[in-house]
Every structure is written in C-alpha cells, then in structure tokens.
C-alpha cells in the first residue's frame, strides 16, 4: 500500500504443480516476497523511502514454518 492505495496486484495460476498444500503455499510466499522486493526497489529507484518492515500474512502454519527455516538457511 502506498498512501492507502494498493500498488501491486497479481492474479494468475501457478506455473508448477505442487503435490502438497504446504508446497503450493510456499510457492506463493516466495513469489509474493519477490514481488514485494521488486516494488521496494522500484520505489527506491524513483526516490521514495519505503518501510522495510513489510508484512506478508500467511494462513498455512506449515508454509510459515518452512519459510522461516528456509530464510534462516539462506
């Protein structure tokens, strides 16, 4: 959100087949994180200051655990 207005939106089908719901949710977490970082870089490139505490809400506990494990290893 920028001044209360959404600045990014994506609606598409996944390009890969996931065998588990957790795996599908994790793919979405990764894609969304990439989009958030891209938007952050675009805002910084035009001279705007962006908060680095961007929030990504995930409702699948297994995907959250996997994302946290993955982020620690990266």
Legacy VTK file of the C-alpha trace (Angstrom):
# vtk DataFile Version 3.0
C-alpha trace
ASCII
DATASET POLYDATA
POINTS 74 float
0.000 0.000 0.000
1.218 3.490 -0.787
-0.725 6.268 0.928
-3.619 3.852 1.451
-3.759 2.626 -2.158
-2.628 -0.788 -3.386
0.360 -0.611 -5.734
0.710 -4.265 -6.629
-1.742 -6.964 -7.629
-1.297 -10.322 -9.326
-3.835 -12.890 -10.344
-2.520 -15.963 -12.121
-2.302 -19.701 -11.923
0.828 -21.367 -10.602
3.259 -22.466 -13.278
4.317 -25.560 -11.320
2.395 -28.481 -9.905
2.559 -28.866 -6.128
1.971 -32.221 -4.504
1.056 -30.751 -1.095
-0.942 -27.733 0.016
2.053 -26.618 2.091
4.234 -26.721 -1.012
1.733 -24.651 -3.013
1.501 -22.088 -0.209
5.297 -21.905 -0.021
5.497 -21.192 -3.767
3.071 -18.318 -3.270
5.107 -16.982 -0.325
8.267 -16.973 -2.457
6.581 -15.304 -5.440
4.955 -12.676 -3.236
8.239 -11.939 -1.466
9.917 -11.462 -4.840
7.159 -9.042 -5.875
7.495 -7.119 -2.600
11.260 -6.754 -3.079
10.759 -5.656 -6.691
8.280 -2.968 -5.656
10.672 -1.856 -2.892
13.461 -1.418 -5.437
11.170 0.453 -7.843
10.102 2.862 -5.093
13.715 3.424 -4.050
14.773 3.992 -7.672
12.301 6.875 -8.022
13.482 8.415 -4.761
10.756 7.327 -2.348
11.542 5.976 1.110
9.892 2.645 1.855
9.499 0.908 5.199
11.469 -2.301 5.418
9.009 -3.914 7.815
6.704 -5.120 5.051
4.198 -7.677 6.312
3.329 -10.864 4.476
0.458 -12.741 6.081
0.237 -16.498 5.514
-2.580 -18.639 6.901
-0.880 -22.027 6.491
1.210 -22.894 9.569
3.290 -25.456 7.690
4.230 -22.933 4.996
5.189 -20.407 7.686
7.459 -22.962 9.391
9.095 -23.915 6.073
9.559 -20.263 5.072
11.179 -19.481 8.420
13.515 -22.476 8.156
14.342 -21.538 4.593
15.061 -17.887 5.465
17.447 -18.913 8.268
19.424 -21.147 5.904
19.628 -18.511 3.132
LINES 1 75
74 0 1 2 3 4 5 6 7 8 9 10 11 12 13 14 15 16 17 18 19 20 21 22 23 24 25 26 27 28 29 30 31 32 33 34 35 36 37 38 39 40 41 42 43 44 45 46 47 48 49 50 51 52 53 54 55 56 57 58 59 60 61 62 63 64 65 66 67 68 69 70 71 72 73
